[in-house]
Amino acid sequence: MSFEAPSIGLTALVGPSGAGKTTALALIDRLMHVDDGAVDQQFALLEGSIRDNMLLGNPLSTEVDIIAALDAVGLMEEVADLPAGLDTELGRKADLSGRPAATAALARVLLSDAQVVLLDEPTSQLDNINERRVRQIIDKLAATRSVLVIAHRLSTVKHADHVVVVADGTVTDAGIRDQLMGGCSDYREFVSIQSSSDLTTLQR
């Protein structure tokens, strides 16, 4: 698999489940070898305190920096309710899991100065309010960095500067949305499926 992404901007990887999108990001992040057959798609918080996990983004971050990053992604209120706040040890009864854990990854990115950011659809478990909040953060990151995101929602693709279409472990096409709608059947199928899914959700 080979594709190019702009050094500044948002690149969305789209395609059916099992197409190889998560594998592609994992390889970029050097988390696995090409011959490995599976990728852990869950964001892993390491043992230690919430503060320790956030400092992995930037060891020089102050408490004010950490609070600002957690507040930006809508997690600070939840963290403040934990027994020891930022110093709450993870992996015990008081823990972050699911949506909070994935969103914590974005807070850690805000603290870092990494020029390439890899995200696996960080809005997939969010309500509309928090999705807009996270979307604004991603747009802010993409204004100065290269952000690659696996996209399951059309709202993610609509914000992308560049789209890479993946199927069966290969890149079938890449370009801007309007260009792909006119010349890529795999992309049109993705849009059709997601449009139907969004309509079904609205009708519930």
N, CA, C and O of each residue as an XYZ file, in Angstrom:
816
protein
N       0.842     -1.192      0.000
C       0.000      0.000      0.000
C       0.878      1.243      0.000
O       1.836      1.335      0.768
N       0.551      2.192     -0.857
C       1.339      3.413     -0.949
C       0.421      4.587     -1.267
O      -0.425      4.498     -2.156
N       0.590      5.688     -0.537
C      -0.167      6.901     -0.840
C       0.576      8.109     -0.284
O       1.449      7.979      0.575
N       0.220      9.271     -0.784
C       0.816     10.516     -0.320
C      -0.215     11.316      0.462
O      -1.411     11.257      0.177
N       0.261     12.064      1.451
C      -0.598     12.941      2.237
C       0.085     14.297      2.338
O       1.308     14.360      2.462
N      -0.678     15.378      2.288
C      -0.071     16.708      2.382
C       0.605     16.921      3.731
O       0.160     16.380      4.743
N       1.668     17.701      3.746
C       2.401     17.954      4.988
C       1.594     18.805      5.955
O       1.841     18.785      7.161
N       0.630     19.551      5.429
C      -0.305     20.313      6.254
C      -1.706     20.080      5.708
O      -1.954     20.268      4.517
N      -2.621     19.670      6.582
C      -3.987     19.431      6.138
C      -4.526     18.119      6.672
O      -3.810     17.356      7.321
N      -5.807     17.862      6.390
C      -6.492     16.664      6.868
C      -6.660     15.663      5.736
O      -7.259     15.970      4.705
N      -6.126     14.465      5.938
C      -6.273     13.375      4.979
C      -7.181     12.314      5.580
O      -6.912     11.810      6.670
N      -8.255     11.973      4.878
C      -9.201     10.962      5.352
C      -8.992      9.658      4.602
O      -8.935      9.647      3.372
N      -8.876      8.553      5.342
C      -8.815      7.223      4.743
C     -10.204      6.607      4.830
O     -10.756      6.471      5.922
N     -10.772      6.234      3.687
C     -12.118      5.668      3.666
C     -12.100      4.306      2.989
O     -11.208      3.994      2.201
N     -13.112      3.500      3.317
C     -13.220      2.175      2.730
C     -13.996      1.265      3.656
O     -14.257      1.636      4.800
N     -14.373      0.081      3.193
C     -15.151     -0.849      4.014
C     -14.340     -1.411      5.175
O     -13.114     -1.311      5.191
N     -15.030     -2.000      6.141
C     -14.350     -2.645      7.265
C     -13.444     -3.750      6.741
O     -13.825     -4.509      5.849
N     -12.243     -3.834      7.301
C     -11.300     -4.855      6.870
C     -10.520     -4.497      5.627
O      -9.786     -5.327      5.092
N     -10.671     -3.259      5.156
C      -9.987     -2.859      3.918
C      -8.491     -2.650      4.124
O      -7.710     -2.750      3.177
N      -8.090     -2.357      5.370
C      -6.671     -2.132      5.643
C      -6.356     -0.741      6.151
O      -5.187     -0.360      6.223
N      -7.384      0.033      6.508
C      -7.163      1.414      6.946
C      -6.405      1.470      8.271
O      -5.422      2.199      8.408
N      -6.874      0.692      9.240
C      -6.224      0.690     10.550
C      -4.810      0.127     10.452
O      -3.895      0.610     11.118
N      -4.639     -0.894      9.620
C      -3.309     -1.467      9.409
C      -2.361     -0.419      8.844
O      -1.198     -0.347      9.240
N      -2.862      0.393      7.918
C      -2.027      1.433      7.309
C      -1.533      2.418      8.356
O      -0.353      2.768      8.374
N      -2.440      2.874      9.239
C      -2.019      3.817     10.273
C      -1.057      3.165     11.251
O      -0.103      3.796     11.706
N      -1.306      1.898     11.577
C      -0.423      1.194     12.502
C       0.977      1.054     11.928
O       1.967      1.180     12.649
N       1.057      0.795     10.635
C       2.363      0.680      9.996
C       3.080      2.020      9.998
O       4.285      2.091     10.240
N       2.336      3.074      9.729
C       2.937      4.408      9.756
C       3.500      4.691     11.142
O       4.583      5.262     11.277
N       2.773      4.298     12.148
C       3.195      4.530     13.527
C       4.199      3.484     14.012
O       4.635      3.518     15.163
N       4.555      2.570     13.136
C       5.535      1.524     13.453
C       5.117      0.683     14.652
O       5.942      0.303     15.483
N       3.824      0.401     14.724
C       3.322     -0.405     15.829
C       3.263     -1.885     15.488
O       3.084     -2.728     16.367
N       3.413     -2.196     14.208
C       3.333     -3.599     13.823
C       4.143     -3.827     12.567
O       4.548     -2.881     11.891
N       4.382     -5.124     12.253
C       5.083     -5.496     11.033
C       4.068     -5.825      9.951
O       2.909     -6.121     10.241
N       4.507     -5.772      8.714
C       3.606     -6.028      7.592
C       2.968     -7.409      7.693
O       1.816     -7.588      7.299
N       3.710     -8.390      8.220
C       3.212     -9.763      8.248
C       2.238    -10.025      9.392
O       1.600    -11.077      9.414
N       2.102     -9.092     10.349
C       1.165     -9.298     11.447
C      -0.264     -9.306     10.919
O      -0.594     -8.575      9.985
N      -1.104    -10.132     11.519
C      -2.449    -10.280     10.989
C      -3.510     -9.483     11.698
O      -4.648     -9.449     11.230
N      -3.197     -8.835     12.809
C      -4.230     -8.123     13.558
C      -3.667     -6.845     14.148
O      -2.469     -6.730     14.406
N      -4.553     -5.892     14.356
C      -4.180     -4.618     14.959
C      -5.149     -4.317     16.085
O      -6.360     -4.452     15.911
N      -4.631     -3.908     17.248
C      -5.483     -3.491     18.350
C      -6.033     -2.115     18.025
O      -5.285     -1.139     17.973
N      -7.348     -2.032     17.804
C      -7.942     -0.767     17.400
C      -8.322      0.113     18.588
O      -8.838      1.213     18.391
N      -8.076     -0.347     19.819
C      -8.433      0.437     20.986
C      -7.263      1.317     21.412
O      -6.109      0.889     21.403
N      -7.585      2.560     21.785
C      -6.555      3.448     22.312
C      -6.167      2.976     23.703
O      -7.032      2.830     24.567
N      -4.890      2.736     23.934
C      -4.431      2.183     25.204
C      -3.878      3.282     26.107
O      -2.907      3.957     25.764
N      -4.512      3.449     27.266
C      -3.945      4.300     28.295
C      -2.968      3.452     29.098
O      -3.279      2.320     29.467
N      -1.795      3.995     29.365
C      -0.770      3.236     30.055
C      -0.990      3.260     31.557
O      -1.676      4.138     32.079
N      -0.401      2.284     32.254
C      -0.491      2.277     33.706
C       0.179      3.528     34.254
O       1.220      3.964     33.762
N      -0.433      4.088     35.267
C       0.055      5.339     35.828
C      -1.101      6.311     35.958
O      -2.251      5.954     35.702
N      -0.803      7.519     36.348
C      -1.857      8.507     36.550
C      -2.276      9.148     35.230
O      -1.598      9.019     34.211
N      -3.410      9.838     35.278
C      -3.853     10.594     34.105
C      -2.801     11.635     33.752
O      -2.518     11.871     32.578
N      -2.225     12.254     34.775
C      -1.176     13.251     34.543
C       0.000     12.631     33.782
O       0.506     13.213     32.823
N       0.432     11.433     34.227
C       1.551     10.753     33.568
C       1.237     10.476     32.102
O       2.089     10.651     31.231
N       0.004     10.040     31.836
C      -0.390      9.744     30.465
C      -0.383     10.999     29.601
O       0.033     10.956     28.444
N      -0.839     12.106     30.158
C      -0.847     13.351     29.398
C       0.567     13.866     29.143
O       0.838     14.454     28.096
N       1.462     13.646     30.096
C       2.840     14.113     29.942
C       3.593     13.360     28.850
O       4.646     13.811     28.400
N       3.058     12.214     28.420
C       3.671     11.508     27.298
C       3.587     12.349     26.025
O       4.405     12.201     25.118
N       2.588     13.232     25.967
C       2.478     14.128     24.822
C       3.579     15.168     24.822
O       4.130     15.508     23.775
N       3.893     15.671     26.006
C       4.960     16.662     26.156
C       5.388     16.683     27.621
O       4.657     17.205     28.464
N       6.556     16.125     27.942
C       7.009     16.043     29.329
C       7.144     17.400     30.018
O       7.188     17.468     31.247
N       7.211     18.473     29.241
C       7.379     19.807     29.817
C       6.045     20.504     30.085
O       6.025     21.653     30.524
N       4.938     19.819     29.825
C       3.620     20.424     30.031
C       3.385     20.722     31.508
O       3.701     19.906     32.374
N       2.830     21.890     31.783
C       2.482     22.255     33.150
C       1.079     21.743     33.465
O       0.365     21.280     32.576
N       0.694     21.830     34.729
C      -0.659     21.415     35.104
C      -1.694     22.269     34.387
O      -2.756     21.776     34.005
N      -1.388     23.538     34.205
C      -2.301     24.427     33.480
C      -2.468     23.945     32.040
O      -3.576     23.952     31.504
N      -1.364     23.526     31.413
C      -1.417     23.015     30.040
C      -2.298     21.767     29.961
O      -3.129     21.638     29.062
N      -2.104     20.852     30.912
C      -2.845     19.591     30.912
C      -4.338     19.845     31.102
O      -5.169     19.268     30.401
N      -4.668     20.707     32.050
C      -6.078     21.029     32.301
C      -6.708     21.656     31.067
O      -7.845     21.338     30.717
N      -5.972     22.548     30.407
C      -6.494     23.209     29.209
C      -6.746     22.198     28.090
O      -7.750     22.292     27.385
N      -5.836     21.231     27.927
C      -5.993     20.221     26.876
C      -7.186     19.316     27.163
O      -7.971     19.019     26.263
N      -7.324     18.878     28.410
C      -8.454     18.024     28.778
C      -9.774     18.779     28.670
O     -10.793     18.213     28.276
N      -9.746     20.051     29.021
C     -10.958     20.864     28.923
C     -11.349     21.073     27.464
O     -12.534     21.107     27.133
N     -10.353     21.214     26.594
C     -10.616     21.448     25.175
C     -11.361     20.279     24.538
O     -12.170     20.477     23.632
N     -11.090     19.055     25.011
C     -11.763     17.881     24.448
C     -12.973     17.458     25.283
O     -13.593     16.431     25.007
N     -13.306     18.248     26.301
C     -14.500     17.981     27.090
C     -14.351     16.917     28.153
O     -15.339     16.299     28.551
N     -13.118     16.686     28.628
C     -12.886     15.634     29.619
C     -12.581     16.151     31.020
O     -12.620     15.379     31.978
N     -12.280     17.434     31.160
C     -11.800     17.917     32.447
C     -12.837     17.754     33.552
O     -12.482     17.456     34.692
N     -14.100     17.946     33.231
C     -15.143     17.802     34.249
C     -15.195     16.371     34.774
O     -15.355     16.145     35.973
N     -15.056     15.401     33.859
C     -15.058     14.000     34.272
C     -13.821     13.672     35.100
O     -13.908     12.960     36.100
N     -12.672     14.191     34.682
C     -11.434     13.951     35.430
C     -11.524     14.568     36.823
O     -11.065     13.975     37.800
N     -12.112     15.751     36.913
C     -12.232     16.432     38.203
C     -13.090     15.637     39.182
O     -12.926     15.763     40.395
N     -14.009     14.815     38.660
C     -14.879     14.012     39.517
C     -14.218     12.724     39.999
O     -14.753     12.045     40.875
N     -13.061     12.382     39.435
C     -12.361     11.170     39.854
C     -11.711     11.387     41.223
O     -11.443     12.528     41.599
N     -11.454     10.314     41.972
C     -10.970     10.420     43.359
C      -9.773     11.341     43.564
O      -9.745     12.120     44.516
N      -8.783     11.256     42.673
C      -7.578     12.070     42.846
C      -7.335     12.992     41.661
O      -6.211     13.447     41.449
N      -8.379     13.271     40.889
C      -8.229     14.186     39.770
C      -7.166     13.726     38.789
O      -7.169     12.574     38.355
N      -6.262     14.619     38.441
C      -5.195     14.294     37.492
C      -4.277     13.189     37.996
O      -3.624     12.508     37.205
N      -4.229     13.014     39.305
C      -3.340     12.005     39.879
C      -4.034     10.668     40.109
O      -3.474      9.781     40.752
N      -5.250     10.519     39.586
C      -5.947      9.239     39.668
C      -5.182      8.190     38.878
O      -4.847      8.397     37.711
N      -4.909      7.068     39.522
C      -4.201      5.979     38.861
C      -5.162      5.223     37.952
O      -6.263      4.861     38.368
N      -4.748      4.989     36.727
C      -5.579      4.265     35.776
C      -5.387      2.763     35.935
O      -4.357      2.299     36.424
N      -6.405      2.012     35.509
C      -6.338      0.567     35.622
C      -7.011      0.049     36.869
O      -6.974     -1.152     37.139
N      -7.635      0.942     37.644
C      -8.368      0.533     38.834
C      -9.846      0.835     38.622
O     -10.275      1.061     37.491
N     -10.634      0.842     39.706
C     -12.070      1.089     39.560
C     -12.322      2.467     38.960
O     -13.204      2.631     38.117
N     -11.548      3.451     39.393
C     -11.666      4.789     38.813
C     -10.790      4.831     37.574
O      -9.565      4.895     37.682
N     -11.385      4.798     36.429
C     -10.615      4.664     35.201
C     -11.308      5.431     34.088
O     -12.444      5.882     34.235
N     -10.607      5.570     32.977
C     -11.195      6.118     31.766
C     -11.262      4.991     30.757
O     -10.285      4.265     30.576
N     -12.385      4.834     30.103
C     -12.514      3.774     29.110
C     -13.465      4.229     28.020
O     -14.194      5.206     28.184
N     -13.449      3.500     26.888
C     -14.367      3.823     25.806
C     -14.127      5.209     25.255
O     -12.993      5.566     24.939
N     -15.205      6.010     25.135
C     -15.095      7.345     24.563
C     -14.095      8.224     25.299
O     -13.276      8.868     24.642
N     -14.117      8.287     26.668
C     -13.144      9.141     27.346
C     -11.702      8.767     27.044
O     -10.852      9.642     26.888
N     -11.421      7.462     26.960
C     -10.049      7.032     26.687
C      -9.609      7.479     25.302
O      -8.496      7.977     25.132
N     -10.475      7.303     24.312
C     -10.132      7.711     22.951
C      -9.969      9.222     22.858
O      -9.079      9.711     22.163
N     -10.823      9.959     23.555
C     -10.742     11.413     23.522
C      -9.501     11.906     24.250
O      -8.941     12.944     23.899
N      -9.069     11.160     25.269
C      -7.847     11.514     25.984
C      -6.645     11.498     25.052
O      -5.694     12.257     25.242
N      -6.688     10.631     24.043
C      -5.598     10.592     23.062
C      -5.489     11.929     22.346
O      -4.389     12.406     22.068
N      -6.633     12.528     22.049
C      -6.635     13.814     21.359
C      -6.090     14.913     22.262
O      -5.393     15.816     21.798
N      -6.408     14.836     23.554
C      -5.860     15.809     24.506
C      -4.340     15.705     24.548
O      -3.641     16.716     24.623
N      -3.841     14.482     24.498
C      -2.391     14.271     24.521
C      -1.739     14.840     23.263
O      -0.632     15.375     23.315
N      -2.437     14.718     22.130
C      -1.927     15.286     20.880
C      -1.804     16.799     20.994
O      -0.834     17.384     20.512
N      -2.790     17.437     21.635
C      -2.755     18.891     21.788
C      -1.521     19.346     22.554
O      -1.016     20.447     22.334
N      -1.040     18.497     23.450
C       0.139     18.847     24.240
C       1.441     18.610     23.479
O       2.482     19.162     23.835
N       1.380     17.797     22.441
C       2.599     17.427     21.720
C       2.890     18.412     20.595
O       2.051     19.236     20.229
N       4.104     18.302     20.057
C       4.468     19.116     18.896
C       4.674     18.232     17.666
O       5.355     18.623     16.718
N       4.076     17.032     17.689
C       4.201     16.095     16.566
C       3.655     16.730     15.295
O       2.595     17.355     15.309
N       4.384     16.567     14.201
C       3.967     17.152     12.929
C       3.056     16.231     12.127
O       2.427     16.664     11.161
N       2.984     14.953     12.528
C       2.074     14.000     11.888
C       1.180     13.410     12.969
O       1.671     12.861     13.955
N      -0.134     13.522     12.784
C      -1.108     13.048     13.766
C      -1.953     11.952     13.132
O      -2.516     12.141     12.054
N      -2.042     10.792     13.809
C      -2.805      9.651     13.309
C      -4.009      9.411     14.210
O      -3.854      9.229     15.418
N      -5.213      9.408     13.628
C      -6.439      9.250     14.409
C      -7.345      8.202     13.773
O      -7.505      8.160     12.553
N      -7.936      7.357     14.619
C      -8.879      6.345     14.139
C     -10.287      6.805     14.496
O     -10.800      6.476     15.565
N     -10.907      7.563     13.604
C     -12.249      8.142     13.745
C     -12.575      8.510     15.195
O     -13.357      7.819     15.847
N     -11.985      9.588     15.697
C     -12.181      9.972     17.097
C     -13.591     10.438     17.427
O     -13.907     10.633     18.600
N     -14.451     10.623     16.422
C     -15.814     11.091     16.695
C     -16.835      9.959     16.688
O     -18.030     10.215     16.827
N     -16.392      8.709     16.529
C     -17.329      7.604     16.292
C     -18.280      7.345     17.450
O     -19.385      6.852     17.226
N     -17.885      7.663     18.692
C     -18.745      7.384     19.839
C     -19.269      8.663     20.502
O     -19.709      8.636     21.651
N     -19.218      9.766     19.779
C     -19.579     11.043     20.377
C     -20.976     11.491     19.971
O     -21.458     11.165     18.887
N     -21.622     12.252     20.870
C     -22.883     12.882     20.505
C     -22.570     14.102     19.639
O     -21.405     14.443     19.435
N     -23.613     14.751     19.135
C     -23.413     15.845     18.181
C     -22.613     17.002     18.765
O     -21.777     17.590     18.079
N     -22.868     17.331     20.037
C     -22.175     18.461     20.661
C     -20.687     18.183     20.780
O     -19.859     19.017     20.412
N     -20.346     16.993     21.301
C     -18.933     16.659     21.467
C     -18.253     16.385     20.129
O     -17.050     16.602     19.986
N     -19.025     15.906     19.145
C     -18.445     15.708     17.818
C     -17.994     17.041     17.233
O     -16.908     17.136     16.660
N     -18.826     18.069     17.378
C     -18.451     19.390     16.866
C     -17.217     19.921     17.584
O     -16.349     20.539     16.968
N     -17.143     19.676     18.886
C     -15.987     20.130     19.665
C     -14.703     19.471     19.161
O     -13.695     20.141     18.936
N     -14.757     18.148     18.987
C     -13.583     17.411     18.515
C     -13.250     17.792     17.080
O     -12.080     17.881     16.708
N     -14.293     18.017     16.269
C     -14.066     18.403     14.878
C     -13.295     19.720     14.805
O     -12.401     19.872     13.973
N     -13.634     20.660     15.663
C     -12.936     21.944     15.676
C     -11.469     21.769     16.059
O     -10.593     22.442     15.517
N     -11.211     20.857     16.998
C      -9.830     20.597     17.413
C      -9.037     19.979     16.265
O      -7.896     20.367     16.016
N      -9.642     19.014     15.565
C      -8.966     18.374     14.440
C      -8.669     19.395     13.347
O      -7.582     19.394     12.770
N      -9.634     20.264     13.066
C      -9.419     21.304     12.057
C      -8.275     22.229     12.468
O      -7.480     22.658     11.631
N      -8.199     22.532     13.770
C      -7.119     23.388     14.271
C      -5.766     22.698     14.101
O      -4.791     23.327     13.689
N      -5.710     21.401     14.421
C      -4.471     20.647     14.252
C      -4.060     20.599     12.785
O      -2.884     20.750     12.453
N      -5.047     20.388     11.906
C      -4.762     20.247     10.477
C      -4.311     21.553      9.837
O      -3.795     21.549      8.719
N      -4.499     22.660     10.530
C      -4.072     23.954      9.985
C      -2.558     24.107     10.023
O      -1.996     24.931      9.301
N      -1.889     23.309     10.872
C      -0.435     23.435     11.004
C       0.301     22.095     10.937
O       1.531     22.065     10.956
N      -0.448     20.982     10.859
C       0.173     19.662     10.859
C      -0.478     18.770      9.799
O      -1.491     19.128      9.199
N       0.129     17.606      9.589
C      -0.467     16.603      8.716
C      -1.278     15.652      9.585
O      -0.719     14.928     10.409
N      -2.593     15.654      9.401
C      -3.483     14.812     10.195
C      -4.084     13.744      9.289
O      -4.736     14.057      8.294
N      -3.860     12.479      9.641
C      -4.437     11.357      8.906
C      -5.486     10.708      9.793
O      -5.193     10.327     10.926
N      -6.700     10.579      9.288
C      -7.782     10.036     10.101
C      -8.542      8.972      9.325
O      -8.857      9.152      8.149
N      -8.833      7.861      9.994
C      -9.725      6.862      9.416
C     -11.139      7.398      9.552
O     -11.583      7.716     10.655
N     -11.844      7.499      8.436
C     -13.153      8.149      8.431
C     -14.271      7.140      8.234
O     -14.286      6.389      7.259
N     -15.213      7.135      9.180
C     -16.420      6.322      9.049
C     -17.645      7.204      8.848
O     -18.715      6.715      8.484
N     -17.489      8.490      9.082
C     -18.604      9.422      8.963
C     -18.367     10.390      7.809
O     -17.239     10.812      7.554
N     -19.449     10.733      7.118
C     -19.333     11.697      6.029
C     -18.885     13.056      6.542
O     -18.207     13.796      5.829
N     -19.259     13.391      7.778
C     -18.867     14.683      8.337
C     -17.352     14.802      8.429
O     -16.803     15.894      8.290
N     -16.675     13.678      8.663
C     -15.212     13.692      8.705
C     -14.646     13.940      7.314
O     -13.726     14.740      7.144
N     -15.201     13.250      6.320
C     -14.710     13.375      4.949
C     -14.938     14.788      4.416
O     -14.106     15.317      3.679
N     -16.057     15.393      4.786
C     -16.381     16.727      4.284
C     -15.376     17.770      4.746
O     -15.236     18.821      4.120
N     -14.672     17.484      5.842
C     -13.667     18.421      6.339
C     -12.275     18.117      5.785
O     -11.328     18.860      6.045
N     -12.149     17.031      5.024
C     -10.828     16.586      4.572
C     -10.341     17.374      3.360
O     -11.115     17.715      2.466
N      -9.043     17.653      3.352
C      -8.409     18.295      2.203
C      -8.032     17.263      1.143
O      -7.899     17.587     -0.037
N      -7.862     16.007      1.585
C      -7.397     14.938      0.707
C      -8.048     13.642      1.177
O      -8.141     13.397      2.379
N      -8.497     12.816      0.243
C      -9.163     11.560      0.580
C      -8.427     10.403     -0.084
O      -8.109     10.454     -1.272
N      -8.161      9.355      0.703
C      -7.523      8.142      0.189
C      -8.529      7.001      0.308
O      -9.026      6.721      1.399
N      -8.829      6.345     -0.805
C      -9.803      5.255     -0.833
C      -9.058      3.927     -0.765
O      -8.183      3.653     -1.586
N      -9.417      3.097      0.229
C      -8.727      1.832      0.463
C      -9.707      0.672      0.305
O     -10.838      0.737      0.786
N      -9.266     -0.392     -0.374
C     -10.073     -1.603     -0.531
C      -9.149     -2.803     -0.678
O      -8.195     -2.771     -1.457
N      -9.437     -3.860      0.074
C      -8.658     -5.104     -0.013
C      -7.157     -4.877      0.154
O      -6.344     -5.498     -0.530
N      -6.807     -3.984      1.067
C      -5.403     -3.776      1.381
C      -4.625     -2.936      0.391
O      -3.400     -2.857      0.473
N      -5.322     -2.306     -0.545
C      -4.643     -1.459     -1.524
C      -5.365     -0.117     -1.647
O      -6.538      0.007     -1.295
N      -4.653      0.871     -2.147
C      -5.254      2.175     -2.419
C      -5.822      2.141     -3.828
O      -5.086      1.957     -4.797
N      -7.138      2.319     -3.940
C      -7.772      2.274     -5.259
C      -7.851      3.645     -5.913
O      -7.952      3.746     -7.135
N      -7.805      4.712     -5.096
C      -7.823      6.057     -5.660
C      -7.528      7.059     -4.549
O      -7.586      6.725     -3.366
N      -7.215      8.277     -4.940
C      -6.957      9.342     -3.970
C      -7.149     10.681     -4.658
O      -6.915     10.816     -5.859
N      -7.578     11.671     -3.884
C      -7.775     12.998     -4.450
C      -8.756     13.798     -3.619
O      -8.984     13.485     -2.451
N      -9.339     14.833     -4.214
C     -10.334     15.628     -3.511
C     -11.712     14.995     -3.702
O     -11.910     14.197     -4.618
N     -12.657     15.351     -2.840
C     -13.963     14.691     -2.817
C     -14.694     14.776     -4.160
O     -15.179     13.764     -4.666
N     -14.774     15.968     -4.730
C     -15.521     16.137     -5.981
C     -14.917     15.299     -7.106
O     -15.635     14.720     -7.922
N     -13.606     15.247     -7.132
C     -12.916     14.455     -8.152
C     -13.236     12.971     -7.994
O     -13.477     12.277     -8.982
N     -13.238     12.487     -6.762
C     -13.500     11.072     -6.508
C     -14.953     10.702     -6.793
O     -15.233      9.601     -7.268
N     -15.871     11.612     -6.508
C     -17.283     11.336     -6.794
C     -17.500     11.108     -8.281
O     -18.372     10.337     -8.683
N     -16.703     11.784     -9.088
C     -16.869     11.653    -10.527
C     -16.158     10.466    -11.135
O     -16.539      9.994    -12.206
N     -15.106      9.966    -10.451
C     -14.313      8.939    -11.109
C     -13.958      7.714    -10.299
O     -13.201      6.869    -10.777
N     -14.487      7.583     -9.069
C     -14.119      6.435     -8.232
C     -15.375      5.740     -7.708
O     -16.079      6.286     -6.859
N     -15.653      4.549     -8.209
C     -16.860      3.819     -7.803
C     -16.797      3.402     -6.332
O     -17.825      3.380     -5.655
N     -15.604      3.072     -5.831
C     -15.468      2.689     -4.424
C     -15.844      3.854     -3.510
O     -16.476      3.659     -2.471
N     -15.454      5.059     -3.902
C     -15.785      6.228     -3.086
C     -17.280      6.527     -3.151
O     -17.896      6.847     -2.134
N     -17.860      6.424     -4.335
C     -19.301      6.659     -4.463
C     -20.091      5.659     -3.625
O     -21.113      6.011     -3.035
N     -19.624      4.423     -3.573
C     -20.297      3.411     -2.761
C     -20.202      3.762     -1.279
O     -21.174      3.613     -0.537
N     -19.023      4.230     -0.848
C     -18.845      4.649      0.545
C     -19.818      5.772      0.895
O     -20.471      5.732      1.937
N     -19.910      6.770      0.024
C     -20.804      7.903      0.268
C     -22.253      7.437      0.325
O     -23.015      7.892      1.178
N     -22.639      6.538     -0.568
C     -24.009      6.034     -0.603
C     -24.360      5.290      0.679
O     -25.432      5.494      1.249
N     -23.452      4.427      1.129
C     -23.698      3.650      2.351
C     -23.780      4.557      3.564
O     -24.669      4.398      4.401
N     -22.858      5.509      3.666
C     -22.845      6.396      4.821
C     -24.035      7.344      4.812
O     -24.563      7.683      5.872
N     -24.461      7.773      3.640
C     -25.634      8.644      3.547
C     -26.876      7.909      4.031
O     -27.705      8.485      4.736
N     -27.008      6.637      3.656
C     -28.140      5.826      4.100
C     -28.093      5.605      5.602
O     -29.123      5.632      6.275
N     -26.878      5.384      6.129
C     -26.712      5.176      7.564
C     -27.084      6.425      8.343
O     -27.755      6.341      9.372
N     -26.649      7.596      7.852
C     -26.969      8.855      8.524
C     -28.470      9.108      8.512
O     -29.021      9.600      9.496
N     -29.142      8.776      7.400
C     -30.582      8.983      7.292
C     -31.327      8.072      8.254
O     -32.301      8.485      8.882
N     -30.863      6.820      8.368
C     -31.494      5.875      9.288
C     -31.373      6.362     10.720
O     -32.318      6.251     11.502
N     -30.197      6.909     11.067
C     -29.973      7.422     12.417
C     -30.914      8.580     12.722
O     -31.455      8.670     13.825
N     -31.112      9.468     11.748
C     -31.986     10.620     11.943
C     -33.442     10.202     12.116
O     -34.201     10.876     12.811
N     -33.838      9.091     11.486
C     -35.229      8.654     11.525
C     -35.575      7.892     12.791
O     -36.753      7.668     13.073
N     -34.572      7.489     13.559
C     -34.830      6.726     14.784
C     -35.440      7.615     15.866
O     -35.723      7.141     16.966
